[in-house]
Amino acid sequence: MSTLPKRLKRAELTVLVCGGKDCRANGSKAVRRALRAHVKALGLRKSTLVLQTKCTGNCKRGPICGIQPHNVWLAEADPARACAVLDDLLNGE
């Protein structure tokens, strides 16, 4: 019996955005909001989760953003770049 919430079970993509103090100071909240809006605009809300994590330990390179299961990690992410990378992954690039 799995204890994962249904949302996590059906997620095909999970986007992790660091919510640590330094990443927040460098704009991780804007990155997370932009990604959520982008996922919604693409109609992928049921299959894609955008989550805030605790500190990833890469404070000098933040905000940090990871896209799983592709294992793609962005340092110094900004909203436009994060959305563009997500688009590239969705298009198989």
Sequence and secondary structure as in RCSB ss.txt:
>XXXX:A:sequence
MSTLPKRLKRAELTVLVCGGKDCRANGSKAVRRALRAHVKALGLRKSTLVLQTKCTGNCKRGPICGIQPHNVWLA
EADPARACAVLDDLLNGE
>XXXX:A:secstr
   S HHHHH SEEEEEE SHHHHHTTHHHHHHHHHHHHHHTT TTTEEEEEES  S GGG S EEEETTTEEES
S  HHHHHHHHHHHHTT 
